[in-house]
Amino acid sequence: MDSEGEGILLAVDTQGVLRRTVTDGDLRRAMLASAAPGATLADLPSNPPICVRDDADATAARRLMEQHRISHVPVVDAQGRPIDLIHSRELAGRIWLSPPHLGEEETAFVEDAFRSNWIAPLGPHVDGFEREVAAFTGVGHAAALSSGTAAIHLGLLLLGVQPGDTVFCSSLTFVGSCNPILYCGAKPVFIDSEPGSWNMSPAALERAFEWARRENRMPRCVVIVNLYGQSADMDALLPVCRRHGVPVLEDAAESLGATYRGRASGSFGDVGVFSFNGNKIITTSGGGVLVSDDASLVARARKLATQAREPAGHYEHREIGFNYRMSNVLAGIGRGQLKVLAQRVQRRREVFETYRQALSGCEGVEWMPEFAGSVSTRWLSCLVLRGPDAQARRDAVVRQLERHAIEARPVWKPMQVQPLYAGAPFFAHAEGADVSAGLFEGGLCLPSGSNLSGAQLERIALHLRHALGATSNAVA
């Protein structure tokens, strides 16, 4: 008990089954009860161990600790053998996957919005945020909107997507990338990932265009997603789209601050989209931005986002519009966040490197690659487990981290296997090689916040090493 510093001793029988726990409090009480100096654990009052099973989460463990007024709970397997130990001090400090990271810069902008009474949508901070995002990304114009999904919806409309049209879209992505295709009444076709970046496969895209030409279903546009903070291979993808005369919507919702061949992510498509949701690298609480070098497209986006109101002294409407504009208060938060984007990117990259070094001795772990000429923000630190039973091992790691109040998630479930999109055409990276499905099978996203402390990273790495070692041993 002294050497481990855990404050608890687990007593097991010859089969390794947990028979009782002993804490320093138990020992103190035994001494107060005048236990003999040579007494053994068998001489102490016998109490059945209070423990939880392997499938218990942090909430169940916390409830048990509160009920029995204890600060440790052992975790046992189906045979009753201890495999883990949960501390109450861990459960008091949950670690989230990607929490907001606010500083002092935002306060001044928000206070200005309140002082000037610019609370409602639109206002000087909206204008300022649009100018600053456009300047940061090197794109001519920007429209600040209520969400990244709203920006994708408007982007599709701006590129002419109509009911019955076909739209190509990356398969390994969040559902918000492709749901707007359905909003437009169009039909999605999903394109697999390639191993070098986890983003859209140029080979799969080529085959999809060949199919579309044969079937007379040429896409109205292609949605290329930049996954988990990394740009897709634009030098390989854009020429394919240009050759067929099809515009590109670049979904850079997860990759603000990344670069590809020296250019900002989000600046390659005919329309680019960013998200400022609460879990993104910088946030406006909720919001998005649409960018384009085409001033007329962005002007139309602003009109559609304000209920398509016509320029008249009264409320005149000739077409369907949407309530998609960002508020002046949220734009103020965004302006403050944008000032620290470079530091946030640097810190997330440091978090990724910390994990990679901490798990360097773990077999079967592959990290999301960063191909030459690109700089990923590492919005999320992602790995994939390879080998037999990868999904079961991944799920065991997620459960173990959750027991210790650490949030981790599988990578996005690909769209071609989502019930919502059952039956949608899908083009794999190569014959019999569904890369996105393989990444989902063993893929794991780790806590990646730029406000993670060194102590928190150490805690996560400790439990990761334990979980990966335990799952590897279980498979062996």
C-alpha positions, 0 to 999 in steps of 0.5 A: 500500500505504501509503495504504490501510493494508492491508499488501498490494498486488493486482497485476492485468492489463489485464483486471482479473485478479489476477496476484500479491500483494505484501506489505510482507514481499515488499518487505523481502525484495527490499531484503535481496536488493539489488533495484535502486532503480528495480526494478518489480513485474515484477522481483520473483520471480513467485509465483501469487496465493493466493486464494479464490473468492466462495463460500468461507467464513471457515473455508476462508480461515482454513485457507488462511492457516494453510497458507501462513502469510499474513495476507491472502487475496484473494477473486476472482470466476469470472473471477479478478478481485479483489472482496474481501480477508480479514484474519486479524485479522478471523477471530480475532474472529467476530461472532455474530448475537445472543450472550448478554450476561451481567454481574455481577448473575447471579453472586450469584444463581447462587452463592446457588443453589450455597451453598444446594444448590438446584441441581435444578428448583424452588427459591426463585429459580424462585419469585422469577423467576416473581414478577418476570416477572409484575410486569415484564409486568403479568400476574398469574401466571407459570410458569418452564419449560424453554423457550419451546416448552414454554410454547407446548405447555402454553399450547395444552393449557391453552386446550383444544387437542385432536387434530383441532382447528384452530389459527390461527398467524402464518406468518412465525415460527420453527418453535417457534411452531407445532410444538407445534400438531402435538404436540397432534395439531391442524392449523395454519392459517397467517396472513400478515403485514402490511407495517406491522409484519411481524406477523399481518395483521388482514385475513388473519385476518378471511378465515381466520375466514370460511373456518373458519365456512364449513368448520365448522373454527373454531379452538380458539385463535389463536397471534399471534407478536410478531416480532423484538422487536415487538408485533403490532397487538393493537388490530386483531387481538384484537377479531376473535378476541373476536368469534368467541369464540376465545382467544389465545396470545400468542407473545412469545418474541422481544419481552420488553421491548417495549410496545404502547400502553403495555402490555408485550408478552406481556400481551394474550393469554389466555396469554403466552409468553416465551423465555430461550434463549441468543440472546434479549435476556436469557437463562437459557441455556435456558428460558421463561415462561408468563404469564396473569391466570388463576391456575388456568391457571398452577397447572395449567401448573406441575402439567403441567410437573412430570409432572402429579404429584398431591398425595400422599405418593407419586408419583401420576399420573392424566394425562400430564405433562411434564418442563418446569420450569426449574431453580433455577440457571437461574432465578437467571441469569434474575433477574440478567438481568431487572435489566438488561433496560432497558439491553439494550433501549436498546442494541439499539435503538442498534445498529439506529439505527447500521445505519440511519444507516450504510446511509442511502445504500444504495438498495433497503434497507427497515428493519423498521418500528415502527408508532406506539404501539409500542416494539420491542426490536429484538431483531434488526435486520432489513431487506429488500432490494427490487427485481430479484433480491432473494434473490440479492442478499441471499444475496450479502450473507450470503456476504460477511459470512460471509467476514469472520466476521460472522454474518447470516441470512435472516429466518424462512422462512414456515411455508406454504413449509416442507416440514413444513407443505406443504398446510396452509391459508394466508391471504395479506394480500391477493389475490395479496399474500403479504407473508411470502414477500416478506419472506423473499425479500430479508429479512436479520437483522444482528448485534444483540447488546447487547454489540457494541462500536463497533469491531465495529459499524463493521466490520460497517457497512463490509462491509455497505456494500461488499456492498450496493454490490457487489451493486447494481453486479452487478445493474446 
